[in-house]
Amino acid sequence: MIMATKVDRSASSRYYALLITILVFVFVGTCCAEERSVYLVIMEEQPVAFHGSHLSHEGRKVLPLDSEVSKAHAKHLVDSHDQLLRSNLETGSYNKLYSFKHIVNGFSVHTTPSQANKLKAAPGVKLVEKDRGAKLMTTYTPQFLGLPQEVWAKEGGEKKAGEGIVIGFVDTGITPKHPSFSYDHLNPFTSNISHFSGACETGPRFPSSSCNGKIVSARYFSAGAQAIATLNTSMDFLSPFDAAGHGSHVASIAAGNDGVPVIVDGFYYGRASGMAPRARIAVYKAIYPTVGTITDVVAAIEQATVDGVDMLTLSVGPDEPPEDTITFLSVFDVFMLFARRAGVFVAQAAGNHGPDFSTVVSYSPWSVGVAACSTDRRYPGSLLLGNGLKVGGVGLSGPTFGDGKFLCKLVLAKDAVRVNGAFPRTPAYVEECQYPEALDPTLVRGRIVICVFSSGFYNGTSNIYAIIDTARTLGFMGFAFVANPAYGDFIAEPIPFDVSGIMIPKVADAQIISQYYEQNIQRDERGFVTQYCSKAAIGEGRVASFVGQAPTVSRFSSRGPDFVDVNRNPADVLKPDILAPGHQIWAAWSPHSALDPTLNGYHFALLSGTSMATPHIVGIAALIKQYNPSWTPSMIASAISTTAIKYDNYGELILAEGSNLNSHYPSTNFDRGAGLVNPDRAVDPGLILSSDFEDHINFLCSLPGIDWSVINAATGARCNRSLSHPANLNLPSVTISTLRSSLTVKRSLKNVGSRPETYTCSVISPNGTVVNLSPTWFRIAPQETQDIVIQFRVIQAVGEFSFGEIVLTGSLNHIVRLPLSVLPISTS
């Protein structure tokens, strides 16, 4: 009996030990299970577009993609992707999302880090990169840029501007019923776009009739988004429909119809037009309200290139540099390189991380990085006080009763708080007008309420829309949102209010209001107001004025210098490339407005960002292409750069907004690029500088310390030749990130005019250097090329970048500018 008990206890012990072991194993396995991510993989072998031939010039078609040979090679590549995955990864451990086969050979896969490491060692794999995610880089501008009077007139007016050009938009989709994208049956398209072949993919809110002739193609890409997130069916529509609004906004800036009335909250703000209103639109939806992935974006870039778009707008992309490769060789930049190789002009938002230096997210010389600036349009608002003083402010709203002439009582929110209310006495409730339940309706109804910027706004938990909601709920006559001396001035951007309201962002102005208010109320011994005698009225804030110095580089616009790696070591490439309007831009909007409920139901929105600047450049590029149909993307980019303007409407150097509110400084090349785009000059630049795929490979091969095998892995190209210095890439600018003693570089310029022209050469040397040019003048016949030798010599080690320019002045009034950006390190 005793023995039996012993045996039972021993068995029991072994059982519990085994059970504990299993539980520990399950627990460890569960808590430490690898989380899947999306990985992009580049493979050996040439993609279909460049298979069996050597492409040396941008845009030369190598092989029809619908030929039997192309189809067979495409199938071979897809089969090789599937075979590699089956052979190297565990069954059930991965999900292939896309096979890339047309301009890049590779695929994207949803798997674990350990499985991704296996891929890195697999035969035929050249590059594996984790998907970093993609983000949005978030009227009047045609007149500001001189399009109707100049470029449009050259191309037959607004009824012809952009004819025959197809612009691709990789973004959040499009709102097909918006008037900016409607088909005009009275002015049908007559141009031939046989070079383009798209498709109309249908789905929720996007019937086949959405592709109406103005919208010539619409596709969506969602494999990446669906792999990493649970999509919300109420807004993440699996169709080209734009639930967010961003894609519609961007598309209408570049190619929206001319003369579309902009009406918001019943008020007419004017008419909107795209830069190239007769260009056709091809939609490639790759970003969803819930999530965006690089894998969906590059799949869209490849398809747009295969379809044959002329221009590609990228107001989306990774918002940070790659961690384990140089910036030029991220998968995203490699896809842009091959789109450019296939003849597509690519423009990319520079980013919205300004005004700090080296914050650009556009890195490569084969894409045009666009910075953002203001125009001279303003929406001034005003608050009229009972003592006759008028305080200026911001706010797109109508006036208070009596067209802003009838004065009504003014109440400070803090003085209208419910005395016995059951809510916390925090600034959001007491000062910032965030919660209607905190205020006494009898004290605020029919009055103008002063709401004060406090800690909630400072830390981002409060917002202006809550004030509007409180005003609407409690029946304010209007509101004034004012600065607080404890927090300083704040940034106020005009947004439509459906109640009368004004933002007073300057402390000095807020103190004027406060002083008047306190002088005209009576308080008891407890500090409670017993009599309100201060009065005010809010004036009309929706009428634009066109005054003041413009353009100004926007504070948010990302700055150079460009950099080559995550450590931000500077590169010999100028970024941003160009400046365009991107501040307070009216354009089309999706009434669904999934990411901003306050714009729900609106068909237009006033937005700011390099997202808004980028389509300006793409639309202008379309006009240049229409005027010069044989030009390659690099020729168009050169024309845009060399004709840009670096002076504002006052004749002074363009200013840039600084870190401090209301601060400005003279802009440099790293703020504005070459300058503000000048469409009239760009269609007839006189001289152009061009570079092709081989030149870009030679540039990569000349980077200091670069491993040539890395370049081969990313691009499939070998370093048979490299430039003597990266600054020798034939760009319409010269950037030298480290200048010791001296350096000589060369630029080749081609006369694209119809007549011979004589040019004189002058130079403004960057501080700390002397720059010599040879020759100092030349005469050049049409289609001839002229080399200019540029010698830089350090005369003083400055220790920071300095700036200058080369100016070529032609006898036929052409002026060609090449910005110089140099960091002189030592004289020896």
Helices and strands as residue ranges (DSSP letters): H 2-31, E 37-43, G 48-50, H 68-88, E 94-100, E 106-111, H 113-120, E 125-130, E 135-136, H 141-144, I 147-151, H 152-154, E 166-171, G 179-181, G 208-210, E 215-220, H 223-228, H 246-255, E 260-264, E 267-272, E 280-285, H 294-307, E 311-314, E 316-317, G 327-329, H 331-341, E 345-349, E 368-373, E 377-378, E 380-385, E 390-394, E 408-412, G 413-416, H 427-430, G 436-438, H 441-444, E 448-452, H 455-458, H 464-474, E 478-482, E 501-504, H 507-519, E 521-523, E 529-532, E 535-538, E 545-546, E 552-553, E 578-581, E 585-588, G 597-599, E 604-607, H 610-627, H 633-642, E 655-657, E 664-666, H 669-672, H 679-682, E 687-688, H 693-701, H 708-715, G 726-728, E 734-740, E 742-751, E 757-764, E 769-774, E 777-780, E 785-794, E 802-810, E 815-826
